[in-house]
Amino acid sequence: MKYINLKIENINNENSKEFGILLTDKNKKPSYKDNSYSYINNLSINEFTENISFSIVKSYKNANGIVPTLEYHKNTAEVLIPTGDVVLVLAKGIDIPDIQTAKALFLKNGDGFIINPYIWHYAPLTINRVVNTFVIFNCNTSDSDLFKIELKNKFKIKN
């Protein structure tokens, strides 16, 4: 089997902006702060077009960093909030993924990411343990706005 190797990059606003919005408290001042907690408001403001669904993707280490398929949504942004460190595999492209734009971005626990419509992606990958990732999007996305393909040459993420 032939693989396309993707080197993992630490995610930041610059290397992820073509795919969506990084949700992080880095470089953002709290709206409120006292001795007990800080509150960081408006990391992103998004409009949803229908009721939203709160779901979980459970990622397993035994996937070995292999990405066999990619999917995208034409009309839906997808919010990902992992409970541990994950790697997001993302690519641009309208009807098929543009392999030249593909990136593997390391998203740290405590940050989130909003995947824009028309961005190809795979389930978050984990490197060393089972990780749950909360998925928030329009409730009918999985039934009516999901386009998926099997990759001829699968991606493999590398440190």
C-alpha positions in Angstrom: 0.0 0.0 0.0 1.3 3.5 -0.9 1.1 6.3 1.6 1.4 10.0 1.3 3.3 11.2 4.4 2.2 14.3 6.2 4.5 15.9 8.7 2.7 17.1 11.8 2.8 20.8 12.4 1.8 22.7 15.6 -1.4 24.5 14.8 -1.4 28.3 14.8 -3.6 31.0 13.3 -1.4 31.4 10.3 -1.1 27.7 9.2 -4.7 26.9 9.8 -6.6 30.0 8.5 -7.2 28.5 5.1 -9.2 25.7 6.7 -11.1 27.4 9.5 -10.8 29.2 12.8 -8.5 28.2 15.7 -10.2 28.5 19.1 -7.5 29.4 21.6 -7.0 31.7 24.6 -3.4 32.4 23.5 -3.0 36.1 22.7 -6.5 37.0 23.9 -7.2 39.1 27.0 -9.8 37.8 29.4 -13.1 39.7 29.5 -13.2 39.0 33.2 -10.6 37.9 35.6 -10.4 37.5 39.4 -8.5 35.2 41.8 -10.8 32.2 41.0 -11.0 32.2 37.2 -10.6 34.1 33.9 -13.4 34.3 31.3 -12.4 34.8 27.6 -15.4 35.9 25.6 -16.1 35.6 21.9 -13.3 33.4 20.7 -15.5 33.1 17.6 -19.0 34.1 16.7 -20.8 31.7 14.4 -24.4 31.5 13.0 -26.0 28.1 12.8 -28.9 27.6 10.4 -30.8 25.0 12.4 -30.7 23.2 15.7 -27.2 22.1 16.6 -26.0 18.7 17.6 -23.4 17.9 20.3 -21.7 14.7 19.5 -18.4 12.9 20.3 -15.8 11.3 18.1 -13.7 8.7 20.1 -10.2 8.4 18.6 -8.1 5.4 19.1 -4.3 5.1 19.0 -4.5 1.9 17.0 -5.4 3.9 13.9 -1.6 4.3 13.6 -1.9 7.7 12.0 -3.5 6.3 8.8 -6.1 8.4 7.0 -8.1 6.1 4.6 -11.0 8.5 3.8 -11.8 12.2 3.8 -15.1 14.0 4.1 -16.5 17.5 3.8 -19.7 19.4 4.3 -21.0 21.9 1.7 -23.1 24.0 4.0 -21.9 23.3 7.5 -19.1 24.5 9.7 -17.9 21.8 12.1 -16.7 22.7 15.6 -14.1 20.3 17.2 -13.2 20.5 20.9 -10.9 17.7 22.0 -10.4 16.5 25.5 -6.8 15.6 24.7 -4.2 16.3 22.1 -5.2 15.4 18.6 -4.0 15.8 15.0 -6.4 17.2 12.4 -5.8 16.2 8.8 -7.3 19.0 6.5 -7.2 19.7 2.8 -8.9 22.2 0.4 -10.8 21.2 -2.8 -14.3 21.4 -4.1 -15.3 17.9 -5.5 -12.1 16.1 -4.6 -9.4 16.9 -2.1 -6.4 18.9 -3.4 -3.6 16.7 -2.0 -1.1 19.5 -2.4 -2.9 21.6 0.2 -3.2 18.8 2.8 -1.8 19.4 6.3 -1.6 17.5 9.6 -2.1 20.0 12.4 -1.4 19.2 16.1 -4.3 20.7 18.2 -3.5 20.8 21.9 -5.9 19.9 24.7 -7.7 23.1 25.7 -8.0 24.5 22.2 -10.6 23.9 19.6 -11.0 24.3 15.8 -13.9 25.3 13.5 -13.6 23.5 10.1 -15.1 25.7 7.4 -17.5 24.3 4.8 -15.8 22.7 1.7 -12.7 21.7 3.8 -11.9 18.0 3.5 -11.1 16.4 6.9 -10.8 13.1 8.8 -11.7 12.3 12.3 -9.2 13.7 14.8 -6.3 11.3 15.2 -4.7 10.6 18.6 -1.0 9.8 19.1 -0.8 8.1 22.5 -4.2 7.5 24.1 -8.0 7.4 23.5 -9.3 10.9 23.1 -12.9 12.2 22.9 -13.5 15.1 20.7 -16.8 17.0 21.0 -18.3 17.8 17.6 -20.8 20.6 17.3 -22.7 21.3 14.1 -26.2 21.5 12.5 -28.1 18.5 13.7 -28.8 17.1 10.1 -25.3 17.4 8.9 -24.5 13.7 9.1 -27.7 12.8 7.2 -27.8 15.5 4.5 -24.5 17.4 4.2 -21.8 14.7 4.3 -19.7 13.9 1.3 -17.0 11.2 1.8 -14.4 9.6 -0.4 -11.9 6.7 0.0 -8.4 7.8 -0.7 -6.5 5.9 -3.4 -3.2 6.8 -1.7 -3.9 7.1 2.0 -2.3 9.7 4.2 0.0 8.7 7.1 0.9 11.3 9.7 4.6 11.6 10.9 6.2 13.5 13.7 
